[in-house]
Amino acid sequence: MIIYDLRCKNNHTFEGWFQDRTAFEKQKDGNFITCPVCGEVEISVVPSSRAFVSRESRPELRDSQEITPAKAFRMFHEFLNKHFDDVGDRFAEVALKIHRGDEEKRNIKGTTTPQEEDTLRDEGIEFLKIPVPKLDS
C-alpha cells in the first residue's frame, strides 16, 4: 500500500491510498480520483515528508513492518477522526444541506436510519456505509 499526497487544480490537498504507482496512474487516467472538497478530477502528486518501506524493498524488516488487523482498524479510525466532521445522528440532515448548497462542502460522518438512507438515495446523494467498531484505548 502506498499513500500519496495529492492536490487538485484548485489547490486543495488530500491523500490517496493505492496498491502501487500503476494503480494510481490507472485511476487518475480514468478520472476515478476526485478532490473531496470540490470534486475536481485534475489531480497531481505533491511531495510528501513521509517515507514508507515496503516488504519487497527491505526484506530484513518484514516482521517489524507487519500491520495487525487491530492496528489497521485503529489507523482507519484515526483517519476518519482526522478528515471527517462527526455530525452524529444529523448525518442525513447535514448531507442534504451540503447537497443543496446550504452548507459548505466537507467530509462528514455520522449515523442514519434506514428511512433517512432512502431519502438520501432518492435525492441522488452518494454515501458509503462503513461499520466502524469502537476500539479499546
Buried (B, 14 or more C-beta within 10 A) or exposed (E): EEEBBBBBEEEBEBBBEBEEEEBBEEBBEEEEBBBBBEEBEEBEBEEEEEEEEEEEEEEEEEEEEEEEEEEEEBEBBEEBEEEBEEBEEBBBBBBBBBBEEEBEEEEBBBEBEEEBBEBBEEEEBEBEEEEEEEEEE
